């Protein structure tokens, strides 16, 4: 058996060396390290990149549909565009009646590279004014900086980064890739994330409606009237979040709050539990299947009524510890209601 394994190892090593020799000879003889393949025509071609830049007439709305390449949108003192793309992906660009359209057709080409790093394909758009936007990107990602974007953004593959924007509403849908929303102010933000971390920081909004199927949700330095969140896998973390109403549903992963201030909290956790540190909460309604509840709150325990129930484990409110139910009803304005199927409830308020 050992002899057979040795023979296999020797054969594999010999094939690797032989392949390396053939690759080296191919390169020395002028072989290409990159090529494009057209699925429609079943042909191979040498990739040709096109670089171009030019000024645009002023516009206040945009429709962008890209199949390949990263999209950059930045503030400038004049409207212009530049791109570095394979010639088959050069878009149709037009400004008419104050509306910009950038439409890139999917030609079915795919570029392959051998021992080389593929050039980043991109379109860079420079704008001077607030924009009503309808943006679609199939592959490559989107980065928006210091431009007030109002409208919809859809990214199927690639990260989405928005930094420095103030407008009425933002509706985002990301299929795959990290989403970061930083330093923005909106009346309404809706974000539907299928795969990848959703990061929201330094944000002011009336309403936040966020969903992450896989990857989790992180919020930091957020002020909102209402936050509705759903994290299926990956949990949720709030740091310095100030909101009148929060409704969070976490299926797999814990829901953690640190230095937050919340008026009305409704939270459900299937696995992972709910935790809070140095946080102010006026009223809470919690339902935890597994993981328990651990609250270290800022306030006066005498200002609260409690309705706490544990199927397995104990209940503790400050120094008062009990098995099973803990009910205290004195008609207080603040109330914490919590139920935990598996895992204890520990609440400390001072």
C-alpha positions in Angstrom: 0.0 0.0 0.0 2.8 2.4 1.0 4.6 1.6 -2.3 1.5 2.3 -4.3 1.0 5.7 -2.6 4.7 6.6 -3.3 4.3 5.8 -7.0 1.2 8.0 -7.2 3.0 10.9 -5.5 6.0 10.5 -7.9 3.6 10.5 -11.0 1.7 13.6 -9.8 4.9 15.5 -9.1 6.3 14.5 -12.5 3.1 15.8 -14.2 3.3 19.0 -12.3 6.9 19.6 -13.4 6.1 18.7 -17.0 3.1 21.0 -17.0 5.3 23.8 -15.6 7.8 23.3 -18.4 5.1 23.4 -21.1 3.7 26.6 -19.6 7.1 28.2 -19.5 7.8 27.2 -23.1 4.4 28.5 -24.1 5.1 31.9 -22.6 8.6 32.1 -24.1 7.1 31.4 -27.5 4.6 34.3 -27.2 1.7 32.6 -25.5 -0.9 34.9 -24.0 -1.6 34.9 -20.2 -5.1 36.2 -20.7 -7.9 35.6 -23.2 -11.7 36.2 -23.7 -14.2 33.5 -24.6 -17.5 34.4 -26.3 -20.1 31.9 -25.2 -22.5 32.7 -28.0 -19.9 32.2 -30.9 -17.7 29.7 -29.0 -14.6 31.7 -30.0 -11.5 32.8 -28.2 -10.1 36.3 -28.6 -7.4 38.5 -27.1 -8.9 41.0 -24.7 -8.7 44.6 -25.7 -9.3 47.3 -23.1 -10.7 50.7 -23.9 -9.9 53.8 -21.8 -12.0 56.9 -22.3 -13.1 60.1 -20.5 -15.2 63.1 -21.5 -17.5 65.8 -20.0 -21.2 65.5 -19.8 -24.1 68.0 -19.8 -25.6 68.6 -16.4 -28.2 66.2 -15.2 -30.3 65.6 -12.0 -31.4 62.0 -12.6 -29.7 58.8 -13.8 -30.5 55.4 -15.1 -27.5 53.0 -14.9 -27.5 49.4 -16.0 -24.1 47.6 -15.8 -23.3 44.0 -16.4 -19.6 44.1 -15.8 -17.2 46.4 -13.9 -17.3 48.5 -10.7 -19.3 51.7 -10.7 -17.9 54.7 -8.9 -20.0 57.9 -8.3 -18.3 60.9 -6.8 -18.9 64.6 -6.3 -17.2 67.0 -8.6 -17.4 70.6 -9.9 -18.5 69.3 -13.3 -20.2 66.3 -14.8 -18.0 63.8 -16.5 -17.4 60.1 -17.0 -14.4 57.9 -17.5 -14.1 54.2 -17.9 -11.6 51.3 -18.3 -13.5 48.4 -19.9 -13.1 45.6 -22.4 -14.3 46.9 -25.7 -17.2 44.5 -25.7 -18.5 46.2 -22.5 -18.3 49.8 -23.4 -21.7 51.3 -22.5 -24.1 53.5 -24.4 -24.0 56.9 -22.7 -26.5 59.6 -23.2 -27.8 62.8 -21.5 -31.3 64.0 -22.5 -33.7 66.3 -20.7 -31.5 66.3 -17.6 -31.3 62.6 -17.4 -28.2 60.5 -17.8 -28.4 56.9 -19.1 -25.5 54.5 -19.0 -26.5 51.1 -20.4 -24.0 48.3 -20.7 -25.1 45.2 -22.6 -24.1 41.7 -21.6 -22.3 40.4 -24.7 -21.6 37.0 -23.2 -17.8 37.5 -23.0 -15.7 36.1 -20.1 -12.1 37.0 -19.5 -9.6 34.4 -18.2 -6.1 35.1 -16.8 -3.2 32.8 -16.3 -0.5 33.9 -13.8 -1.7 37.5 -14.1 -4.1 39.7 -12.2 -7.1 40.8 -14.3 -7.4 44.5 -14.8 -10.2 46.1 -12.8 -12.9 47.2 -15.2 -14.7 50.3 -14.0 -16.9 53.3 -14.8 -16.3 56.5 -12.8 -19.1 59.0 -12.8 -18.6 62.6 -11.5 -21.7 64.6 -10.7 -22.4 68.1 -9.4 -26.0 67.9 -8.1 -28.3 65.8 -6.1 -29.5 62.8 -8.1 -32.6 60.8 -8.5 -31.2 57.4 -9.3 -32.1 54.0 -10.7 -28.9 51.9 -10.6 -28.5 48.2 -11.4 -25.2 46.4 -11.3 -24.8 42.7 -12.1 -21.1 42.2 -11.3 -18.4 44.5 -9.9 -19.9 46.4 -7.1 -20.9 50.1 -6.5 -19.2 52.9 -4.5 -20.9 56.2 -4.0 -19.1 59.1 -2.2 -20.4 62.5 -1.2 -23.3 62.4 -3.6 -26.9 62.8 -2.5 -28.6 59.8 -4.0 -32.4 59.5 -3.9 -33.9 56.3 -5.4 -33.1 52.6 -5.9 -29.9 50.6 -6.1 -29.6 47.0 -7.0 -26.4 45.0 -6.9 -26.4 41.3 -7.7 -22.7 40.6 -7.1 -20.1 42.9 -5.5 -19.9 45.2 -2.5 -22.0 48.3 -2.1 -20.5 51.4 -0.3 -22.4 54.6 0.2 -20.6 57.4 2.1 -21.9 60.9 2.6 -25.5 61.3 1.3 -28.6 63.2 2.3 -31.9 62.7 0.6 -35.5 61.5 1.0 -35.4 57.7 0.5 -33.0 55.0 -0.4 -34.2 51.5 -1.5 -31.3 49.0 -1.7 -31.2 45.3 -2.7 -27.9 43.4 -2.6 -27.8 39.7 -3.6 -24.1 39.0 -2.8 -21.5 41.2 -1.2 -20.9 43.4 1.8 -23.0 46.6 2.1 -21.8 49.6 4.0 -23.9 52.7 4.6 -21.9 55.4 6.3 -22.5 59.1 7.2 -25.9 59.5 5.6 -29.2 61.2 6.5 -32.6 60.0 5.0 -36.2 59.9 5.8 -36.5 56.3 4.8 -33.8 53.6 4.2 -34.8 50.1 3.1 -32.1 47.5 2.6 -32.6 43.9 1.6 -29.4 41.9 1.9 -29.2 38.3 0.7 -25.6 37.3 1.4 -22.9 39.4 3.1 -22.6 41.6 6.1 -24.8 44.7 6.3 -23.1 47.6 8.1 -25.0 50.8 8.9 -23.1 53.5 10.8 -23.2 57.3 11.4 -26.8 57.4 10.1 -29.8 59.6 10.8 -33.2 58.3 9.5 -36.9 58.5 10.3 -37.4 54.8 9.4 -34.9 52.0 8.9 -36.2 48.7 7.4 -33.3 46.3 7.1 -33.1 42.6 6.3 -30.1 40.2 6.1 -30.6 36.6 5.0 -27.0 35.6 5.6 -24.2 37.7 7.1 -25.8 39.6 9.9 -26.5 43.3 10.7 -24.2 45.8 12.5 -25.4 49.3 13.4 -23.2 51.9 15.1 -24.0 55.6 15.9 -27.5 55.4 14.5 -30.4 57.7 15.3 -33.9 56.8 14.1 -37.6 57.1 14.9 -38.2 53.5 14.0 -36.0 50.5 13.2 -37.3 47.2 11.8 -34.7 44.5 11.3 -34.6 40.8 10.4 -31.4 38.7 10.5 -31.8 35.1 9.5 -28.2 34.0 9.9 -25.4 36.0 11.5 -27.0 37.9 14.3 -27.3 41.6 14.9 -25.3 44.1 16.8 -26.3 47.6 17.9 -23.7 50.1 19.3 -24.8 53.6 20.3 -28.2 53.3 18.6 -30.9 55.8 19.6 -34.4 54.9 18.5 -38.0 55.4 19.7 -39.1 52.0 18.4 -37.1 48.9 17.6 -38.5 45.6 16.3 -35.8 42.9 15.7 -36.2 39.3 14.6 -33.0 37.2 14.8 -33.2 33.6 13.8 -29.7 32.3 14.2 -27.2 34.4 16.1 -27.5 36.7 19.1 -28.9 40.2 19.3 -26.5 42.5 21.2 -26.9 46.1 22.3 -24.2 48.3 23.7 -24.6 51.9 24.9 -28.0 52.2 23.2 -31.1 54.2 24.1 -34.4 52.7 23.0 -38.0 53.6 23.9 -40.0 50.6 22.8 -38.1 47.3 22.1 -39.6 44.2 20.6 -37.2 41.4 19.9 -37.4 37.8 19.0 -34.4 35.4 19.0 -34.6 31.8 18.0 -31.0 30.9 18.8 -28.4 33.1 20.4 -30.3 35.1 22.9 -30.6 38.9 23.6 -28.0 40.9 25.4 -27.6 44.6 26.4 -24.8 46.5 28.1 -24.9 50.1 29.4 -28.2 50.6 27.6 -31.4 52.5 28.4 -34.7 50.8 27.5 -38.1 52.1 28.6 -40.3 49.1 27.5 -39.3 45.7 26.2 -41.2 42.7 24.9 -38.8 39.8 24.4 -39.3 36.2 23.1 -36.2 34.0 23.2 -36.2 30.3 22.2 -32.6 29.5 23.1 -29.8 31.5 24.5 -31.3 33.5 27.4 -31.6 37.2 28.1 -28.8 39.2 29.8 -29.5 42.9 30.4 -27.3 45.5 32.2 -29.5 48.6 31.9 -29.0 52.2 33.0 -31.9 53.4 35.2 -33.8 52.8 38.4 -35.2 49.2 38.9 -38.1 50.7 40.9 -39.4 52.5 37.8 -40.3 49.1 36.1 -42.9 46.4 36.2 -41.8 42.9 35.2 -43.5 39.9 33.5 -40.7 37.3 33.2 -41.1 33.6 32.4 -38.4 30.9 32.0 -39.1 27.3 31.0 -35.6 26.2 31.8 -33.3 28.2 34.1 -33.7 31.0 36.6 -34.8 34.6 36.7 -32.9 37.3 38.4 -33.7 41.0 38.7 -30.8 42.8 40.4 -30.3 40.8 43.6 -33.8 39.1 43.5 -33.5 35.6 42.1 -36.4 33.1 41.4 -37.2 29.9 39.6 -39.8 30.1 36.9 -42.0 33.2 36.7 -41.2 36.7 38.0 -44.2 39.0 38.0 -44.2 42.5 39.5 -47.1 44.8 38.6 -47.4 48.2 40.3 -48.7 50.2 37.4 -45.3 51.6 36.4 -44.9 53.5 33.1 -42.0 51.2 32.2 -42.3 47.4 31.7 -40.1 44.5 30.7 -41.9 41.4 29.5 -39.7 38.5 28.6 -40.1 34.8 27.9 -37.2 32.3 27.5 -37.7 28.7 26.6 -34.1 27.7 27.1 -31.7 29.9 29.1 -32.1 32.1 32.1 -33.2 35.8 32.3 -30.7 38.1 34.1 -31.7 41.8 34.4 -29.6 44.3 36.2 -30.9 47.9 36.4 -29.0 50.7 38.2 
